[in-house]
Amino acid sequence: MEAKTIDRISDSWLSQQPIYRTDLDRCTPADALATEPRLRRWRTLTYEIDSMSGTMLLAGPETAAPTITYPLNLRGLYAVSVGVLPITSSEEGHQLAVLLKRSGDETFTALTLPPQSDGGPHHHEIVEMFWRITDLTGHGLQIGQNGARVAPGDNAGSFECAPARVAYFKLVPLTGGETRAFQSDVQQTDTKRLFAHNDAHGPHYQYRLTTPEDVRREIEPYRDTDFSRMYWEAGGGDQTSYFSQIGGRYTFDLGDFGRRGDRLHVESWREFEGQEIDPFDVALKHTHEIGLQFHASYRVAGFHYPPPLDHFNTGSSFYKRHPEWRGVDRTGRQTPRMAYTFPEVRQFVISLLREMAQRPIDGICLLYNRRMPLVEYEPPVVEGFKREFGDDPHGLDAHDPRWLSYRAGVLTEFMREVRAAMDQEGRAQERSKRIEISAIVGGTERENLINGMDLAAWVGEGLVDTLIPYTSGPNYDSSVTAWTDPQQLEYFVNLVRGTSCVLAPNLMPRHMTPEEFRQRATTVYSAGVEHMFFWDCAGGSGRANCRDTWNALRRLGHRDEIEAWRASGESDLPALRMELRKLGDWDLSYVTPG
């Protein structure tokens, strides 16, 4: 008899009764707690729900509360969840965030939740967030507040923080059989089908990172999940997110920014430079430590940005120094792009990719999903077309097949140059494995050709190891629900069939329900695809956040669980909420305005 598939989402598959720890006023040190709101202190507040009561901990947007420890005296594996009291409006903060780790561990996980307002202004719920299964032997649980210094001093306004409100810890012990099943599940390799992307900008922008632990926090959520690769952005154009000897860094000498977060981003990089700590190297090391590959990603069109958010263009730049290598449109006007038609542009980019490959990365990724095209009507490509076909492309339809095919040869040549450079670097370093090349591309054959990409040539010549279609929406529209029909992937499936090229379509939009993520994964699997990509997982507003959605997303490599769920009727996935009855001395059954 075939064994029944167990759906191991969150702690729903465990058999033992949960242990609730609601007396959070036991946290130490005691002087980090206060019964009234105070800067640098966690506020204690009593509460009641139907089944239990306790004392929760709260910290506001300017509190900058310290790390505290809840003592435990437990042995073995436990599934750990946290009950939180959400914020209900953006006026309270961008999102709720709780930092959680075991005592003795180096790195927190950030559990984040956007404002919840589905029940109206007088409705209060505790939302349960599953963290992970972990060995609690000899450990307590530590919580912290996520925040950044935004002004000098130690006053209100010196720090800006995400509100944090923790009501309880829920601990579910694993039996011997469940422990063996969990350990076997974690060690599986055939379920490690998922690839994550982090733009290496959002966390600096939102949290003003200043320590290695801040950076590792971006990697930690992928531990013991179905993710096998991290695609970490290393730069775009001539700006780099690592300590480069060739490109610039995000430390602009600018006093006025279009967004406050852009200033925090620059200040964050200045802090790391002052400490001589490269965030890229920190992320690379921690990614390898938790068992994932690390692929350095590069925005091929990131040389120049449009106003008013154009602070990236400040100072001397490759774009400003070389107007002769910019794009040219159909009317002969110069466009605000560097054109890969010119070998000098391609060689500059390759010099950066070579520099990235000096680190122990597993691969590089070319991000063709932003600010395309890279080849237009520059004189060299126009004259070459005239010589070969005897026609001036200016007089042809913009989508003439001959013109599109010929123009795409520029980026095919670039991909050949990248392949040769990465292979040369691999040989020089005596690597046992090839430095892999990935590319994020458009969603159809036609869209890619219009943007100068001949994917058939890339795959046929072995120039790309992983192909990542960004979305099935037109013109790279990430708001569209992607891949609702297996036929949308048919072109790509046929393209890589019989080759070593991995296909990993990107699932969009960024935020969907747990059930919708499983439905999209079903479509991908039914098309004959084995891997999935997730753009924008960075920071609390990204995907790796311990919300209900993340519980489903991090196990999308378990195809058997998804198929069993579909066969049983696609029931709603766990999303535990408990209504508050009392908060402090307020009976919440009284519903009056104000």
C-alpha positions in Angstrom: 0.0 0.0 0.0 1.3 3.4 -0.9 2.2 5.6 2.1 -0.1 8.6 2.6 1.6 11.9 1.9 1.8 14.1 5.0 1.4 17.8 4.5 4.1 19.2 6.7 3.2 22.9 6.5 4.0 24.8 9.7 3.2 22.6 12.8 -0.2 21.3 11.6 1.1 17.8 11.0 2.4 17.3 14.6 0.4 15.1 17.0 1.4 16.4 20.5 -0.5 19.1 22.4 1.1 22.6 22.2 2.7 24.3 25.1 1.8 28.0 25.4 4.1 30.3 27.2 2.2 33.5 27.9 4.1 35.0 30.9 6.5 37.1 28.9 7.1 39.3 31.8 9.6 36.6 32.9 12.0 37.8 30.2 15.4 38.9 31.3 17.0 41.2 32.1 14.1 42.5 34.2 15.3 46.1 33.9 14.6 45.9 30.1 10.8 45.7 30.9 8.4 48.4 32.1 4.7 48.6 32.9 4.4 51.9 31.0 5.7 53.0 27.6 9.4 54.0 27.9 12.3 54.4 25.5 14.6 51.4 25.4 12.2 49.2 27.4 9.7 46.6 26.5 6.2 47.5 27.8 4.4 44.7 29.6 0.6 44.5 29.1 -1.9 41.9 30.3 -4.4 40.3 27.9 -7.1 37.7 27.7 -8.4 35.5 24.9 -11.0 32.8 25.1 -8.6 30.0 26.0 -5.8 31.7 27.9 -4.4 34.9 29.4 -1.0 36.3 29.9 1.3 39.3 29.6 2.5 40.5 26.2 5.4 42.7 25.3 5.2 45.8 23.2 7.7 48.2 21.6 6.7 51.2 19.5 8.2 52.9 16.4 10.7 54.9 18.5 11.3 52.5 21.4 14.5 50.8 20.2 14.0 48.0 22.8 16.9 45.8 23.7 17.3 42.1 23.1 15.7 40.1 25.9 15.6 36.3 26.7 12.7 34.1 27.7 14.1 31.2 29.7 13.2 27.6 28.8 14.0 24.3 30.3 13.2 22.0 27.4 15.0 19.2 25.5 14.6 18.0 22.0 12.9 19.4 18.8 10.0 21.7 19.0 7.9 23.6 16.4 8.1 27.2 17.5 5.4 29.8 16.7 4.8 33.3 18.0 1.5 35.0 18.7 1.7 38.7 17.8 -0.7 41.6 18.1 -0.8 43.3 14.6 -0.7 47.0 14.0 -3.9 48.2 12.2 -2.7 51.2 10.1 0.3 52.6 8.4 0.3 55.4 10.9 1.6 52.9 13.5 4.4 51.8 11.2 5.2 50.2 7.9 4.8 46.8 9.4 5.0 44.8 12.6 8.4 43.0 13.0 9.7 40.7 15.7 13.3 39.5 15.8 13.5 35.9 17.1 16.4 33.5 17.7 17.5 30.9 20.2 19.8 32.1 22.9 23.4 31.3 21.8 22.7 31.6 18.1 24.3 34.4 16.1 21.5 35.5 13.8 17.9 36.6 14.3 15.0 35.8 11.9 12.7 38.8 11.3 9.0 37.8 11.5 7.0 40.6 9.8 3.4 41.4 9.3 1.8 44.3 7.4 -1.1 46.3 9.0 -4.2 44.2 9.6 -7.5 46.0 9.3 -10.0 43.3 8.1 -12.0 43.4 11.3 -12.5 47.2 11.6 -10.9 49.7 14.0 -12.3 48.0 17.2 -11.5 44.4 16.3 -8.4 42.9 17.9 -6.8 39.6 17.0 -3.7 37.7 18.0 -2.1 36.4 14.8 0.1 33.3 15.1 3.3 33.1 13.0 5.2 29.9 12.6 8.9 30.3 12.9 10.6 26.9 12.5 11.3 23.5 14.0 14.5 23.6 16.1 16.3 21.9 19.0 15.6 23.8 22.2 18.0 21.8 24.3 19.9 24.2 26.4 18.4 27.3 24.8 16.0 30.0 25.7 14.2 32.2 23.1 15.5 35.8 22.5 13.4 38.5 20.9 14.5 41.9 19.7 13.2 45.0 17.9 14.1 45.7 14.3 15.1 49.4 13.9 17.7 51.8 12.7 19.4 55.0 14.0 18.0 57.9 12.0 19.3 60.8 14.1 22.0 61.5 16.7 21.4 61.2 20.4 19.4 58.9 22.5 16.0 60.6 22.4 12.6 60.1 20.9 13.3 60.4 17.2 16.9 59.1 17.4 15.7 55.6 16.2 13.0 54.5 13.8 11.8 51.0 14.5 9.2 48.5 13.3 6.6 48.1 16.1 6.9 44.8 17.9 4.1 43.1 19.9 4.6 39.6 21.2 1.8 37.8 23.1 3.0 34.2 23.5 5.3 31.5 22.4 3.7 28.3 21.1 5.9 25.2 21.4 4.9 21.8 20.0 7.1 18.9 20.9 8.0 16.3 18.2 7.7 12.6 19.0 10.5 10.2 18.1 8.9 9.3 14.8 8.2 12.9 14.0 11.8 13.8 14.8 13.0 11.2 12.4 10.6 12.3 9.7 11.6 15.9 10.1 15.3 15.2 9.9 14.8 13.0 6.9 12.8 15.7 5.2 15.4 18.4 5.8 18.1 16.1 4.3 16.1 15.6 1.0 17.7 17.1 -2.1 15.1 16.4 -4.7 12.8 19.0 -3.1 15.4 21.8 -3.2 13.8 23.3 -6.3 13.4 26.9 -5.3 15.6 29.9 -6.0 15.4 33.3 -4.1 16.4 36.8 -5.2 17.6 39.6 -2.9 18.2 43.0 -4.5 20.7 43.9 -1.7 19.1 47.4 -1.6 15.7 47.0 0.2 17.2 45.9 3.6 19.7 48.8 3.6 16.9 51.2 2.5 14.4 50.1 5.1 16.6 49.2 8.1 19.9 51.0 7.6 21.9 47.8 8.2 25.2 48.4 10.0 26.4 44.9 11.3 27.1 41.5 9.9 24.2 40.1 11.9 21.9 42.6 10.0 23.0 41.1 6.7 22.9 37.4 7.9 19.3 38.1 8.9 18.4 38.3 5.2 19.7 34.8 4.6 18.5 33.0 7.8 14.9 32.4 6.8 16.0 29.9 4.0 17.5 27.5 6.5 15.8 24.1 6.3 13.6 25.1 3.4 13.1 24.0 -0.2 15.4 26.8 -1.4 18.7 25.8 -2.9 20.0 29.1 -4.4 20.3 32.7 -3.4 20.5 35.2 -6.2 22.1 38.2 -4.4 22.5 41.4 -6.4 26.1 42.5 -6.8 25.5 45.7 -8.7 24.1 47.4 -11.8 25.8 49.5 -14.4 29.0 50.8 -12.8 27.6 50.7 -9.2 28.4 47.7 -7.1 27.0 46.1 -3.9 30.4 44.7 -3.0 33.8 46.3 -2.4 34.9 46.7 -6.0 38.2 48.0 -7.4 36.5 48.8 -10.7 32.9 50.0 -10.0 31.6 52.6 -7.6 29.8 52.0 -4.3 26.6 53.3 -2.9 28.2 56.1 -0.8 27.2 59.1 -2.8 28.3 62.5 -1.7 24.7 63.9 -1.8 22.8 65.9 0.9 19.3 65.6 -0.5 17.6 62.3 -1.5 14.3 61.6 -3.2 13.4 59.2 -0.5 14.4 58.9 3.1 15.3 55.3 2.6 17.8 56.2 -0.1 19.6 58.3 2.5 19.6 55.3 4.9 20.9 53.1 2.1 23.9 55.4 1.6 24.5 55.8 5.3 24.4 52.0 5.7 27.1 51.6 3.1 29.3 54.3 4.7 29.0 52.5 8.0 30.2 49.2 6.5 33.0 50.9 4.6 34.1 52.5 7.9 34.2 49.1 9.5 35.9 47.5 6.5 33.1 44.9 6.4 31.8 43.9 2.9 28.0 43.0 3.2 28.4 40.9 0.0 31.0 38.7 1.6 28.9 38.3 4.7 25.9 37.2 2.7 28.0 34.9 0.6 29.5 33.2 3.6 26.2 32.7 5.5 24.4 31.5 2.4 27.0 28.7 2.0 26.9 28.0 5.8 23.2 27.2 5.6 23.6 25.0 2.5 22.5 27.2 -0.4 24.4 28.2 -3.5 25.2 31.9 -4.0 24.8 33.5 -7.4 26.0 37.1 -7.9 23.4 39.0 -9.9 23.9 42.1 -12.1 21.5 44.7 -13.6 22.8 44.9 -17.1 20.9 48.1 -17.8 21.6 49.8 -14.5 23.9 52.6 -15.8 21.4 55.5 -15.6 18.2 56.1 -13.7 15.2 58.4 -14.4 14.3 61.4 -12.3 13.2 62.3 -9.7 14.7 59.2 -8.1 18.0 59.7 -9.9 20.5 60.0 -7.1 22.2 56.9 -8.5 23.4 59.2 -11.3 25.4 61.5 -8.9 29.0 62.3 -9.6 31.3 60.9 -12.3 29.9 57.7 -13.9 30.6 55.4 -16.8 27.5 56.8 -18.5 28.6 60.4 -18.2 32.2 59.7 -19.3 31.1 57.9 -22.4 28.2 59.6 -24.3 29.6 58.0 -27.5 28.5 54.6 -26.3 24.9 55.4 -25.5 21.9 54.0 -27.2 20.3 55.5 -30.4 16.6 55.2 -31.2 14.9 54.7 -34.5 14.8 58.5 -35.1 18.5 58.9 -34.5 18.1 60.4 -31.0 20.4 59.4 -28.2 18.7 57.4 -25.4 19.6 57.3 -21.7 21.1 53.8 -21.9 24.5 52.3 -22.5 24.4 50.3 -25.7 25.9 46.8 -25.7 26.4 47.3 -29.4 29.7 48.8 -28.4 32.4 46.2 -27.4 33.8 48.6 -24.8 30.5 48.6 -22.9 30.4 44.8 -22.9 34.0 44.5 -21.8 33.5 46.9 -18.9 30.6 44.8 -17.7 32.6 41.6 -18.1 35.4 43.1 -16.0 32.9 43.5 -13.2 31.6 39.9 -13.6 35.2 38.7 -13.5 35.8 40.6 -10.3 32.7 39.0 -8.7 33.9 35.6 -9.8 37.1 36.2 -7.8 35.0 35.4 -4.8 33.7 31.8 -4.1 30.4 32.4 -5.8 28.6 29.5 -7.5 27.4 31.6 -10.5 26.5 34.9 -11.9 23.1 36.1 -13.1 22.3 38.7 -15.8 19.2 40.6 -15.0 17.6 41.4 -18.4 14.2 42.3 -16.7 14.9 46.0 -16.0 15.2 49.0 -18.3 15.6 47.2 -21.6 16.5 47.3 -24.4 20.3 47.2 -24.5 20.6 47.3 -28.3 18.6 49.8 -30.5 19.7 51.5 -33.8 23.3 52.3 -33.0 25.4 52.9 -36.2 27.5 49.7 -36.0 24.5 47.4 -35.9 22.6 49.5 -38.5 25.6 49.4 -40.9 26.2 45.7 -40.3 22.5 45.0 -41.2 22.8 47.1 -44.4 25.9 45.1 -45.5 24.2 41.8 -44.9 20.7 42.5 -46.3 21.1 45.6 -48.4 18.3 47.3 -46.5 18.2 50.2 -44.1 16.4 49.0 -40.9 15.0 52.5 -40.4 12.8 51.9 -43.4 11.5 48.5 -42.2 8.8 47.7 -39.7 10.3 48.0 -36.2 9.5 44.3 -35.7 10.8 43.0 -39.1 12.0 39.4 -38.3 15.3 39.9 -40.2 16.1 43.0 -38.2 15.1 41.5 -34.8 17.2 38.4 -35.5 20.2 40.3 -36.7 20.1 42.8 -33.8 19.8 40.0 -31.3 23.2 38.8 -32.4 24.8 41.6 -30.3 23.6 40.1 -27.0 24.4 36.6 -28.2 28.0 37.7 -28.8 27.9 39.3 -25.3 26.7 36.0 -23.8 29.6 34.2 -25.6 32.0 36.6 -24.1 30.6 36.1 -20.7 30.7 32.3 -21.0 34.4 32.5 -22.1 35.3 34.9 -19.3 33.6 32.7 -16.6 35.2 29.5 -17.9 38.6 31.2 -18.0 38.1 32.4 -14.4 37.1 28.9 -13.3 40.1 27.3 -14.9 42.5 29.9 -13.4 41.0 29.2 -9.9 41.1 25.4 -10.6 37.5 25.1 -9.7 36.0 21.7 -9.8 32.6 23.1 -11.0 31.9 25.5 -13.8 30.9 29.1 -12.8 27.2 28.9 -13.8 25.4 31.6 -15.8 21.8 32.5 -15.3 19.6 35.0 -17.1 16.3 36.6 -16.1 14.4 37.2 -19.4 11.0 38.2 -20.8 8.0 36.0 -20.8 7.5 35.1 -24.5 9.7 34.4 -27.5 8.5 37.6 -29.2 9.1 39.8 -26.2 12.6 38.6 -25.9 13.4 39.1 -29.6 12.0 42.6 -29.4 14.4 43.3 -26.6 17.3 41.9 -28.4 17.5 38.4 -26.9 17.7 35.2 -29.0 17.2 32.6 -26.3 17.3 29.7 -28.8 20.9 30.7 -29.7 21.8 31.1 -26.0 20.5 27.7 -25.1 21.7 26.0 -28.2 25.2 27.2 -27.8 25.3 26.4 -24.1 25.7 30.0 -23.1 23.2 29.9 -20.2 22.8 27.3 -17.5 19.6 28.6 -16.0 16.8 30.5 -17.8 14.4 32.5 -15.7 11.3 33.9 -17.4 10.3 36.9 -15.3 6.5 36.8 -15.8 3.9 35.8 -18.4 2.5 39.4 -18.2 3.3 41.7 -21.1 6.2 44.1 -20.9 7.6 42.6 -17.7 4.4 43.5 -15.8 4.9 42.0 -12.3 1.4 42.9 -11.1 -0.1 40.2 -13.4 -0.6 36.7 -12.0 2.0 34.8 -13.9 1.8 31.3 -15.4 -2.0 30.6 -15.0 -1.8 28.2 -18.0 0.8 25.5 -18.7 0.8 26.6 -22.3 2.4 29.9 -21.3 5.6 27.9 -20.5 5.5 25.6 -23.5 8.0 27.7 -25.6 10.5 27.6 -22.7 10.0 23.9 -22.0 10.6 23.0 -25.6 13.6 25.3 -25.7 15.5 23.6 -22.9 14.3 20.0 -23.6 17.3 17.7 -24.2 19.8 20.3 -22.9 21.4 20.9 -19.5 19.8 24.3 -19.1 17.6 24.6 -16.0 14.2 26.4 -16.4 13.0 28.3 -13.4 10.0 30.6 -14.1 9.5 33.4 -11.6 6.2 33.4 -9.7 4.4 36.7 -9.7 2.9 38.8 -8.2 5.2 38.9 -5.2 2.4 38.5 -2.6 -0.4 35.9 -3.0 -2.3 33.8 -0.6 -0.8 30.4 0.4 -3.4 28.6 -1.6 -2.6 30.8 -4.7 1.1 30.0 -4.5 0.3 26.3 -4.4 -2.0 26.7 -7.4 0.7 28.5 -9.4 3.2 25.8 -8.5 0.8 23.2 -9.8 0.7 25.0 -13.1 4.5 25.1 -13.3 4.8 21.4 -12.4 2.1 20.4 -14.9 4.0 22.2 -17.7 7.0 19.8 -17.0 9.1 22.4 -15.1 11.0 21.3 -11.9 12.2 24.7 -10.5 10.8 28.0 -9.5 12.2 31.5 -8.9 11.1 34.2 -6.5 12.0 37.8 -7.3 12.2 40.3 -4.4 12.5 38.2 -1.3 14.5 41.0 0.5 13.6 42.5 3.8 10.3 42.5 5.7 8.3 43.7 2.7 9.6 40.8 0.7 8.5 37.2 0.7 10.7 35.6 3.4 8.7 36.8 6.4 7.2 33.9 8.3 3.6 34.9 7.4 1.0 32.4 6.3 2.2 32.8 2.7 5.8 32.0 3.6 4.7 28.7 5.3 3.4 27.5 2.0 6.1 29.1 -0.2 9.1 27.6 1.6 7.8 24.1 0.9 6.7 24.5 -2.7 9.5 22.1 -3.7 7.4 19.3 -2.1 5.4 18.4 -5.2 3.8 15.4 -3.5 2.3 17.6 -0.7 0.8 20.0 -3.3 -0.6 17.2 -5.4 -2.2 15.6 -2.2 -3.7 19.0 -1.2 -5.1 19.4 -4.7 -6.6 15.9 -4.7 -8.2 16.4 -1.3 -10.1 19.6 -2.5 -7.6 22.4 -1.9 -8.7 23.2 1.6 -7.7 26.5 3.2 -4.2 26.3 4.6 -3.5 27.0 8.3 -3.9 30.6 9.4 -4.5 30.7 13.1 -6.0 33.8 14.7 -7.5 34.3 18.1 -9.8 37.1 19.1 -8.7 39.2 22.1 -11.3 39.6 24.9 -9.3 42.0 27.1 -6.3 44.2 26.7 -4.9 45.8 29.9 -8.0 46.9 31.8 -10.1 47.3 28.7 -12.9 44.9 28.0 -12.9 44.7 24.2 -16.5 43.5 24.1 -17.4 47.2 24.3 -17.5 48.5 20.8 -17.7 52.3 20.8 -15.8 54.8 18.6 -13.0 57.1 19.7 
